[in-house]
């Protein structure tokens, strides 16, 4: 079976990934024409994503989500082997870092256009949080005002890119030496 690089969200209900254990990349996007005809509040995207059975896709390393979902699915509904995750248009109301910090192999996290509607992102300094994260991109989050990095947060972070966050008041001292754009 061959899947294109992007799966429109309208096919999410019929797509089951149980037998696609070799799948390495998956992008789920909203079909803007279809999206405009449906009230996004009636779709429970975290539940729909959990129906995909992503943990069974043990070779899935790259995931891109471009669907409005308000909240991420629980960590046990994602594959632990993710190395790259891109979020765009997800409109999350809770910081995605709270859910994603325990992904053991995540190296690249991209929070793109309208992925998060909150005013604050806290990078927790707990020992097992983001143990492999090397790149964090925060782009076009117009409501973001504060980025907090606790002591020991993201110990392997080498690249931090911040762009289009006009209300962001400052960069934590912990991150000042690794800013690469913005």
Secondary structure, 3 states (H helix, E strand, C coil): CCCCCCEEHHHCCCCCCCCCCCCCEEEEECCHHHHCCCCHHHCCHHHHHHHCCHHHCCCCCEEEEECCCCCCCCHHHCCCCCCEEEECCCCECCCHHHHHCCCCCCCEEEECCCCECCCEEEECCCCCCCCCCCEEEEECCCCCCEEEECCCCCCCCCEEEEECCCCCCCCCHHHHCCEEEC
